[in-house]
Amino acid sequence: MRYTAAKHRPSYTFDSLLEFKDAGLVAADAAATVDSAAKIVDVGEGLFEGDLVVDITAIEIASNDERYDIGIQLSDSSTFASGIVQGPILAVGALETLIGADTDSTVGRYILPFRNEVNGTWYRYARVYTNVTGTIATGINYTAWAAKRN
């Protein structure tokens, strides 16, 4: 017998060394923080492939023009002083701001697959950056952490 009412939700093992952002409201463009400090994760010198687990607990879309781009940035600099490249981006917000969407984003878990390779170059350091657009009063609250793929 198949139980069809259950949702399939992949589980991941949390590793505090791969935590990119702890809970906290984001209402303007900013790099993610953990314990109020900018968080840069050293993913190592080799290829890293993983899933960014983004748990959104609040998202403002009251004006229908809000959009939040949660992206992985990569760098060869441990301080992100230079050599920054854009990795994959998770776009959430009002349906009017999302390409081809017909539904507003909601609270819940979103998974963003990523790797530290861009155009044949491996980048050792990674961080999460949120780009906020629209009429923002409260913003978005989420946590983000990576789970390495086997």
Summary of the structure (lengths in Angstrom):
residues: 150
radius of gyration: 16.0
end to end distance: 31.3
largest distance: 56.5
contacts: 423
relative contact order: 0.35
helix: 4%
strand: 49%
